[in-house]
Amino acid sequence: MRLKTDSSSGLSSMQQSTLDVKEANRDIARVSVVGIVGNILLSSFKLFAGVIAHSGAMLSDAVHSLSDVFATLIALIGVKLARKTADKGHPYGHERLECVASLLLGTILLITGLAIGYAGLSKILGGRYEALAVPGVLALVAAVVSIVVKEAMFWYTMYYAKKLHSSAFHADAWHHRSDALSSVGALIGIGAARLGFPVMDPIASVVICLFILKVAYDIGKDALRKMTDCACSEEQENQLRSCILSEEGVLGIDSLRTRLFGDRIYVEAEIVADGNETLTETHAVAERVHDTIEKNFTNVKHIMIHVNPIQEEVS
């Protein structure tokens, strides 16, 4: 006997669903505006500081911040498209478009990092370090401001990424963190250059490049993993097993399969129930399993329960 239930039909009411969508849209707009406006202001300040203070590291950092503006725009578009309702052409929804947005973010980071690294290496390999300009104090101030602001933006964006179960905003948050880390490199390089080691400014640009490339790799790897129907983590599957076995009437689990669809989870389980019970009773067991999974795992999109009966002799 196969009993199927889908979380898309398990909403308590249409009104509640509408409220949830409106709240999610407000959150998406809020985090996007903060990311875009914050990065425009910060990149403008760092660009100004880099030019005035003659710091190649700060100019590289400004380019990195400017790339965050485009990254946030891509994340916003990806999240919006992923939340479109299923249609005839996409009966399972559009969640994987977030993964596409994450891949684009990773590509932007990759290109940005390589460009910054190339500029830094060119100055290092060119020699004539005595001809390199010594950065001014304003570059140091800009680096400190960038570290504080970008770290705050990381935590702000990560909060909403977890709330919305959004891989695109998760990638965008790490983009902010990579900028904060690159600013740390810029601060060290600029400080060392002012102490009499001007080559440290372009070296800082290369360090910034390495930070950016690492984040680009992590973002791309995570996006590809979610696009290839991989299973949930072992920890998540163990939590699902415990949740299913806690329901009255479930005598065991014959199999449990999960797969990621973008940031959502598909669950297929074969549970064991008493074969002497009626169809109505075993159906109620499956419904309880569905409801408890849906309640405890908010990122589960689809649940299918297959009931295998165990025949017990009645004495």
C-alpha positions in Angstrom: 0.0 0.0 0.0 1.4 3.4 -1.0 0.3 6.5 0.7 1.5 9.8 -0.7 1.4 13.2 1.0 2.9 16.5 -0.1 3.7 19.4 2.1 2.4 21.8 -0.5 -1.1 20.6 0.3 -0.6 20.6 4.1 -0.9 24.3 4.7 -3.2 25.2 7.6 -5.0 27.9 5.5 -4.6 29.9 2.3 -4.5 33.1 4.4 -1.6 31.9 6.5 0.3 31.0 3.3 -0.3 34.5 1.9 1.0 36.1 5.1 4.1 33.9 5.0 4.8 34.9 1.4 4.4 38.6 2.2 6.7 38.4 5.1 9.3 36.5 3.1 9.1 39.1 0.3 9.6 41.9 2.9 12.7 40.1 4.3 14.1 39.6 0.8 13.6 43.3 0.0 15.1 44.4 3.3 18.3 42.4 3.1 18.8 43.3 -0.6 18.5 47.0 0.0 20.9 46.9 2.9 23.4 44.9 0.8 23.2 47.1 -2.3 23.2 50.5 -0.6 25.8 49.5 2.0 28.2 48.2 -0.7 27.7 51.2 -2.9 28.6 53.6 0.0 31.5 51.4 1.2 33.0 50.8 -2.2 32.8 54.6 -3.0 34.6 55.4 0.3 37.3 52.8 -0.3 37.8 53.9 -3.9 38.2 57.5 -2.7 40.6 56.4 0.0 42.6 54.2 -2.3 43.1 57.1 -4.8 43.8 59.8 -2.3 46.1 57.6 -0.1 47.8 55.9 -3.1 47.0 52.4 -2.0 46.7 49.6 -4.5 45.5 47.2 -1.8 42.6 49.6 -0.9 41.7 50.0 -4.6 41.6 46.2 -4.9 39.4 46.1 -1.9 37.1 48.7 -3.4 36.7 46.6 -6.5 35.8 43.6 -4.3 33.1 45.7 -2.5 31.8 46.9 -5.9 31.4 43.3 -7.1 29.3 42.8 -4.0 26.7 45.1 -5.5 26.3 42.9 -8.5 26.4 39.8 -6.3 23.5 41.0 -4.2 21.5 41.9 -7.3 22.0 38.4 -8.7 21.1 36.9 -5.3 17.9 39.0 -5.2 16.9 37.9 -8.7 17.7 34.2 -7.9 15.7 34.2 -4.7 12.7 35.9 -6.4 12.7 33.4 -9.3 13.2 30.4 -7.0 10.1 31.4 -5.1 7.8 31.4 -8.1 5.0 28.9 -7.8 5.1 25.6 -9.8 3.8 25.8 -13.4 3.2 23.5 -16.3 6.8 23.8 -17.5 8.2 23.4 -14.0 5.8 21.2 -12.0 8.4 20.7 -9.2 9.0 24.4 -8.7 11.9 26.7 -9.5 14.1 26.2 -6.4 17.2 25.3 -8.4 17.4 28.8 -9.8 18.9 29.8 -6.5 21.7 27.4 -7.2 22.2 29.0 -10.6 22.4 32.4 -8.9 25.0 31.0 -6.5 27.1 29.7 -9.4 27.0 33.2 -10.9 28.1 34.7 -7.6 30.9 32.2 -7.4 32.0 33.1 -11.0 31.9 36.9 -10.2 34.1 36.2 -7.2 36.5 34.1 -9.3 36.9 36.7 -11.9 37.3 39.5 -9.3 39.9 37.5 -7.4 42.0 36.7 -10.4 42.0 40.3 -11.6 43.1 41.5 -8.1 45.8 38.8 -7.9 47.1 39.7 -11.4 47.4 43.4 -10.5 49.3 42.6 -7.3 51.6 40.1 -8.8 52.5 42.5 -11.7 53.8 45.0 -9.1 55.6 42.4 -7.1 57.4 40.8 -10.1 58.1 44.2 -11.7 60.6 45.0 -8.9 61.6 48.7 -8.3 59.9 48.6 -4.9 61.4 51.9 -4.0 59.2 53.5 -6.6 56.0 52.2 -5.1 54.0 54.9 -3.3 53.6 54.7 0.5 49.9 54.5 1.4 48.4 57.4 3.4 46.6 57.2 6.8 43.2 57.4 5.1 43.8 54.0 3.6 44.2 52.5 7.1 41.0 54.2 8.3 39.1 52.8 5.2 40.4 49.3 6.0 39.2 49.4 9.6 35.8 50.8 8.5 35.5 48.1 5.9 36.2 45.3 8.4 33.6 46.5 10.8 30.9 47.2 8.2 31.4 44.1 6.2 31.4 41.8 9.2 28.1 43.4 10.3 26.7 42.8 6.9 27.8 39.2 7.0 25.8 38.5 10.1 22.8 40.5 9.0 22.6 38.7 5.6 23.3 35.3 7.2 20.4 35.7 9.6 18.0 36.2 6.7 19.7 33.5 4.7 18.9 31.0 7.4 15.4 32.4 8.0 14.5 32.2 4.3 16.5 28.9 3.7 18.2 30.7 0.8 21.5 29.4 -0.6 21.8 32.6 -2.8 21.7 34.9 0.3 24.0 32.4 2.1 26.5 32.8 -0.7 26.0 36.6 -0.6 26.7 36.6 3.2 30.0 34.8 2.6 30.8 37.3 -0.1 30.5 40.0 2.6 32.7 37.9 4.9 35.3 37.5 2.2 35.4 41.3 1.8 35.9 41.7 5.6 38.8 39.2 5.5 40.3 40.9 2.5 40.1 44.2 4.3 42.1 42.6 7.2 44.8 41.7 4.6 44.7 45.2 3.2 45.0 46.7 6.7 48.1 44.6 7.4 49.6 45.3 4.0 49.0 49.1 4.2 50.3 49.2 7.8 53.5 47.4 6.8 54.0 49.6 3.7 53.8 52.7 6.0 56.4 51.2 8.2 58.9 51.1 5.3 58.0 48.0 3.3 56.1 49.3 0.3 56.0 45.9 -1.4 53.6 44.7 1.3 50.8 46.8 -0.3 50.7 44.7 -3.5 51.4 41.5 -1.4 48.2 42.4 0.5 46.4 42.4 -2.9 47.6 38.9 -3.6 46.4 37.8 -0.1 43.0 39.3 -0.8 42.9 37.4 -4.1 43.5 34.1 -2.3 40.7 34.8 0.2 38.3 35.6 -2.7 39.2 32.5 -4.6 38.6 30.3 -1.6 35.1 31.7 -1.1 34.4 31.4 -4.8 35.3 27.7 -4.7 33.2 27.0 -1.6 30.1 28.7 -3.1 30.4 26.9 -6.4 31.0 23.5 -4.8 27.9 24.0 -2.6 25.7 25.1 -5.5 26.8 22.1 -7.7 26.1 19.7 -4.8 22.6 21.0 -4.5 22.0 20.7 -8.3 22.9 17.0 -8.5 20.2 15.5 -6.3 22.6 14.7 -3.4 21.2 13.3 -0.2 20.9 15.3 3.0 23.7 15.1 5.6 23.8 12.0 7.8 22.9 14.1 10.8 19.7 15.4 9.1 18.7 11.9 8.0 19.2 10.6 11.6 17.0 13.4 12.8 14.3 12.4 10.3 14.5 8.8 11.4 14.1 9.7 15.1 11.1 12.0 14.1 9.4 9.2 12.2 10.0 6.5 14.8 8.6 8.7 17.5 5.1 8.5 15.9 2.6 6.1 17.4 1.9 3.1 15.0 5.3 3.2 13.4 7.0 -0.2 14.1 10.1 0.5 12.0 11.7 2.0 8.9 12.5 -0.2 6.0 14.1 2.7 4.0 14.6 6.4 4.1 15.8 8.4 1.1 16.3 12.2 0.8 17.5 14.5 -1.9 18.1 18.2 -2.1 16.2 20.2 -4.6 17.8 23.6 -4.4 17.4 24.5 -0.8 14.4 22.3 -0.2 14.3 18.6 0.7 12.4 15.7 -0.8 11.7 12.8 1.6 10.7 9.3 0.7 10.2 6.8 3.5 9.0 3.2 3.8 7.6 2.6 7.3 6.5 -0.6 8.9 3.0 -0.7 10.4 0.7 -3.4 11.8 -0.8 -5.4 8.9 -3.9 -6.3 11.0 -5.0 -2.7 11.1 -7.5 -1.3 8.6 -6.6 0.9 5.7 -8.0 3.9 7.5 -5.8 3.2 10.5 -2.6 2.8 8.6 -3.4 5.8 6.5 -3.7 7.8 9.8 -0.2 6.6 10.8 1.2 7.9 7.5 -0.6 11.2 7.9 0.9 11.6 11.4 4.3 10.9 10.0 3.8 13.4 7.3 2.6 16.1 9.7 5.4 15.7 12.2 8.0 15.9 9.5 6.4 19.0 8.0 6.2 20.6 11.5 9.8 19.9 12.6 11.6 20.3 9.2 10.4 23.6 7.6 12.6 23.2 4.5 11.0 19.9 3.5 9.0 20.4 0.3 7.7 17.0 -0.6 7.0 13.9 1.6 6.1 10.4 0.3 5.2 7.7 2.8 5.0 4.0 1.8 3.6 1.7 4.4 4.8 -1.9 4.6 2.5 -4.1 6.7 3.7 -6.7 9.2 1.3 -9.5 9.7 1.1 -10.5 13.4 -0.8 -13.6 14.4 -3.8 -12.9 16.6 -3.9 -15.4 19.5 
